[in-house]
Amino acid sequence: MPSPKIMAHTRMRFNTMSAQKLWTRMGKVTNPEKLEAFSLVADENDMPDLAVAANARLAMLTGQKITSHAAKPKTMRSVDTGRALRRLDG
């Protein structure tokens, strides 16, 4: 579980950034704790596609194997999620 300080900072980002900027930001984060916080806050903000992409990036950075089939969110994937997962798969 990420620290309260990281969670608060991540929530601030979600409150002040557009969805497009959040996708860009998620692609730049390399700290596993921050990526976990990003995924949790994305779920809190009803952004399942972004949460799945953050989890996939976290798995990639920590050396876990993940496929796009295992990373499907509960809702229909958006174009942004498909693009993000293709980058991670490829």
Buried (B, 14 or more C-beta within 10 A) or exposed (E): EBEEEBBEBBBEBBEEEEBEEBBEBBEEBEEBBBBBBBBBBBBEBEBBBBBBBBBBBBBBBEEEEBEBEEBBBEEEBBEBBEEBBEEBEE
